[in-house]
């Protein structure tokens, strides 16, 4: 299956607040202009965290957030971010994580952004 076939349009009710997300990406230095067009796709497989592909300014990121019905402590995005960060420093096949946010004003839930790695 090609990489393009892995993502589909975002499922109804699982959309991201793109305006606030772009502001956050700009503050973190991941993009240069919050007016840049952002394409958002959603990975359709898996039954845990919701996973999105963000394409903006010729960059591809992956955003992970807990599912909408998840218990607060059931999906610890901060822990997942820390584990990936530690593993990336010793194993280069692990995607690099760029940012972790807990501020509910951005997406309403904690989330993190990492590099998109094919495969």
Rosetta silent file (secondary structure, phi, psi, omega in degrees, C-alpha in Angstrom):
SEQUENCE: XXXXXXXXXXXXXXXXXXXXXXXXXXXXXXXXXXXXXXXXXXXXXXXXXXXXXXXXXXXXXXXXXXXXXXXXXXXXXXXXXXXXXXXXXXXXXXXXXXXXXXXXXXXXXXXXXXXXXXX
SCORE:     score description
SCORE:     0.000 S_00000001
   1 L     0.000  133.093 -179.037    0.000    0.000    0.000 S_00000001
   2 L   -75.605  161.843  179.210    1.430    3.404   -0.928 S_00000001
   3 H   -58.662  -37.945 -179.256    1.895    6.190    1.619 S_00000001
   4 H   -64.633  -30.292 -179.574   -0.923    8.195   -0.019 S_00000001
   5 H   -76.842  -14.283 -178.998   -3.324    5.298    0.513 S_00000001
   6 H   -75.811  -27.415  178.746   -2.587    5.261    4.244 S_00000001
   7 E  -109.931  148.932  178.257   -4.285    8.605    4.862 S_00000001
   8 E  -131.417  174.010  172.534   -7.801    9.616    3.961 S_00000001
   9 L   -56.630  150.386 -178.283   -9.831   12.766    4.559 S_00000001
  10 L   -63.410  134.399  179.945  -10.356   13.408    8.268 S_00000001
  11 L   -64.007  143.995  178.898  -13.381   11.557    9.648 S_00000001
  12 L   -56.115  131.895 -179.906  -16.401   13.702   10.504 S_00000001
  13 L    89.259   -7.383 -179.416  -16.216   14.840   14.103 S_00000001
  14 L  -116.034   21.452 -179.336  -12.451   14.241   14.336 S_00000001
  15 L   -68.434  155.960  176.444  -11.360   17.479   12.641 S_00000001
  16 L  -101.081  150.966  173.101   -8.516   19.593   14.033 S_00000001
  17 L   -78.383   91.227 -171.676   -8.712   23.307   14.794 S_00000001
  18 H   -65.702  -34.458 -179.173   -6.333   24.207   11.971 S_00000001
  19 H   -62.645  -51.091  179.702   -6.160   27.927   12.767 S_00000001
  20 H   -68.557  -34.320  178.543   -4.958   27.409   16.344 S_00000001
  21 H   -64.883  -43.484  178.789   -2.755   24.503   15.282 S_00000001
  22 H   -64.000  -38.507  175.796   -0.969   26.632   12.672 S_00000001
  23 H   -59.377  -42.606  179.276   -0.419   29.354   15.285 S_00000001
  24 H   -64.684  -45.290  179.116    1.145   26.750   17.550 S_00000001
  25 H   -59.805  -38.353  177.995    3.386   25.392   14.763 S_00000001
  26 H   -65.482  -46.912  178.828    4.570   28.939   14.059 S_00000001
  27 H   -59.384  -35.127 -179.409    5.351   29.599   17.752 S_00000001
  28 L   -82.145   -3.236  179.448    7.348   26.365   17.890 S_00000001
  29 L    77.692   17.283 -179.087    9.342   27.348   14.790 S_00000001
  30 L   -86.640  -21.417  173.700    8.041   24.429   12.745 S_00000001
  31 L  -134.190  166.691 -176.927    6.539   26.677   10.044 S_00000001
  32 L  -101.693  -22.797 -173.755    7.299   30.195    8.808 S_00000001
  33 L  -147.153  120.269 -178.543    3.825   31.606    8.060 S_00000001
  34 L   -69.597   -9.095  176.363    0.516   30.755    9.709 S_00000001
  35 L   -87.245   -3.762  178.428   -1.241   31.714    6.458 S_00000001
  36 L   -61.859  144.180  177.279    0.430   28.797    4.657 S_00000001
  37 L   -69.386  134.938  178.060   -1.963   26.204    3.283 S_00000001
  38 E  -120.306  126.806  173.835   -2.074   23.065    5.418 S_00000001
  39 E   -98.213  131.476 -178.528   -3.312   19.731    4.109 S_00000001
  40 E  -121.757  124.791  173.578   -4.575   17.383    6.803 S_00000001
  41 E  -121.627  163.081 -179.364   -5.123   13.672    6.290 S_00000001
  42 E  -123.827  130.991  173.888   -5.980   11.008    8.824 S_00000001
  43 E   -70.808  130.227 -171.407   -4.416    7.587    9.131 S_00000001
  44 L   -91.532  -19.362 -177.696   -7.329    5.182    9.059 S_00000001
  45 L   -90.221  158.550  177.987   -5.791    2.109   10.674 S_00000001
  46 L   102.262  156.454 -176.004   -5.303    1.559   14.361 S_00000001
  47 L  -130.646   18.348 -179.904   -7.572    1.671   17.351 S_00000001
  48 L  -114.198 -112.016 -178.084   -5.733    3.826   19.846 S_00000001
  49 L   -69.922  149.385  174.716   -4.644    7.435   19.409 S_00000001
  50 E   -76.695  135.019 -173.736   -5.926    9.473   16.494 S_00000001
  51 E  -128.846  127.359 -175.599   -3.100   10.058   14.023 S_00000001
  52 E  -122.669  149.775  170.474   -2.998   12.779   11.387 S_00000001
  53 E  -105.049  128.149  177.433   -0.594   13.733    8.623 S_00000001
  54 E  -110.572  126.354  175.641    0.048   17.466    8.283 S_00000001
  55 E  -119.267  118.443 -176.872    1.582   18.770    5.061 S_00000001
  56 E  -155.217  135.908  179.208    2.585   22.429    5.158 S_00000001
  57 L    51.499   45.870  179.745    5.387   24.473    3.602 S_00000001
  58 L    60.211   22.589  176.964    6.840   21.378    1.889 S_00000001
  59 E  -119.409  150.617  175.604    7.121   19.640    5.278 S_00000001
  60 E  -122.953  127.936  177.444    5.309   16.570    6.514 S_00000001
  61 E  -124.112  162.820  170.825    4.514   16.031   10.173 S_00000001
  62 E  -119.392  133.071  176.970    2.493   13.489   12.100 S_00000001
  63 E  -114.369  132.695  176.455    0.210   14.639   14.911 S_00000001
  64 E  -122.451  137.134  179.036   -1.054   12.214   17.544 S_00000001
  65 E  -144.192  158.517  179.160   -3.819   12.917   20.034 S_00000001
  66 L   -69.605  156.477  175.818   -6.034   10.749   22.243 S_00000001
  67 L   -65.176  160.432 -175.723   -9.377    9.521   20.911 S_00000001
  68 L   -64.399  -32.742 -176.132  -12.427   11.602   21.792 S_00000001
  69 L   -97.027   12.070 -174.522  -13.930    9.045   24.167 S_00000001
  70 L   -74.360  140.821  171.141  -10.681    8.179   25.961 S_00000001
  71 L   -63.639  148.056 -174.501  -10.437    8.343   29.739 S_00000001
  72 L   -50.577  -44.975 -175.435   -8.111   11.176   30.775 S_00000001
  73 L   -92.505   -2.511 -176.697   -5.320    8.940   32.018 S_00000001
  74 L   -72.815  -23.875 -177.537   -5.849    6.181   29.469 S_00000001
  75 L  -133.041   87.875 -176.045   -3.779    7.833   26.739 S_00000001
  76 L   -83.978   94.663 -176.951   -0.795    9.646   28.231 S_00000001
  77 H   -67.020  -33.816  177.977    0.524   11.704   25.328 S_00000001
  78 H   -63.653  -42.883  178.531    3.290   13.215   27.460 S_00000001
  79 H   -63.959  -44.245  179.587    4.621    9.783   28.352 S_00000001
  80 H   -61.251  -42.182  177.684    4.491    8.662   24.712 S_00000001
  81 H   -59.786  -47.245 -178.607    6.361   11.830   23.660 S_00000001
  82 H   -63.611  -40.499  179.556    9.094   11.252   26.285 S_00000001
  83 H   -64.434  -47.377  178.819    9.552    7.599   25.302 S_00000001
  84 H   -61.695  -40.527  179.515    9.880    8.438   21.600 S_00000001
  85 H   -61.704  -44.775  179.626   12.294   11.268   22.399 S_00000001
  86 H   -66.748  -42.444 -179.096   14.510    8.960   24.473 S_00000001
  87 H   -67.405  -37.386 -178.953   14.409    6.147   21.902 S_00000001
  88 H   -60.991  -32.308 -178.388   15.211    8.454   18.971 S_00000001
  89 L   -69.198  -18.209 -179.710   18.499    9.434   20.604 S_00000001
  90 L  -118.816   -9.298 -178.422   19.708    5.802   20.463 S_00000001
  91 L  -141.530  106.231 -171.037   17.807    4.376   17.483 S_00000001
  92 L   -71.153   -6.024  176.868   17.611    6.485   14.332 S_00000001
  93 L   -81.352  -14.903  178.306   14.619    4.592   12.882 S_00000001
  94 L   -78.023  133.286  179.756   12.393    6.121   15.560 S_00000001
  95 L   -62.495  145.179  175.514   10.761    9.371   14.362 S_00000001
  96 L   -76.214  135.372  176.159   12.046   12.578   15.901 S_00000001
  97 E   -96.813  137.763 -174.235    9.480   14.324   18.090 S_00000001
  98 E  -106.459  -33.751 -173.155    9.309   18.097   17.736 S_00000001
  99 E  -158.742  145.136  174.340    6.693   19.398   20.135 S_00000001
 100 E  -128.520  134.193 -179.361    4.330   18.377   22.915 S_00000001
 101 E  -130.495  134.550  174.916    1.372   20.533   23.972 S_00000001
 102 L  -109.231  -12.642 -175.084   -0.961   20.242   26.943 S_00000001
 103 L   -62.120  114.649 -178.110   -2.697   23.602   26.477 S_00000001
 104 L   -67.554  -11.933  179.604   -6.404   22.846   25.925 S_00000001
 105 L   -71.782  -17.088 -177.031   -6.784   26.129   24.008 S_00000001
 106 L   -84.653  -64.985 -179.336   -5.007   24.602   20.995 S_00000001
 107 L  -122.341   -1.520 -179.548   -6.824   21.313   20.297 S_00000001
 108 L    91.032  -13.757 -179.136   -8.696   20.707   23.535 S_00000001
 109 L  -146.468  161.899  173.182   -6.450   17.778   24.498 S_00000001
 110 L   -64.553  148.982  177.915   -2.726   17.028   24.824 S_00000001
 111 E  -156.666  166.252  172.204   -0.989   16.128   21.566 S_00000001
 112 E  -139.332  161.252 -178.562    2.442   15.882   20.050 S_00000001
 113 E  -119.521  133.773  177.888    4.041   16.474   16.671 S_00000001
 114 E  -136.688  168.584  177.486    6.710   14.238   15.175 S_00000001
 115 E   -70.199  151.703  174.730    8.469   13.779   11.884 S_00000001
 116 L   -88.855  124.139  178.688    6.793   11.632    9.271 S_00000001
 117 L  -117.371  125.758  178.037    8.859    8.541    8.574 S_00000001
 118 L   -73.348  142.586  175.006    7.909    6.274    5.688 S_00000001
 119 L   107.277    0.000    0.000    7.628    2.592    6.419 S_00000001
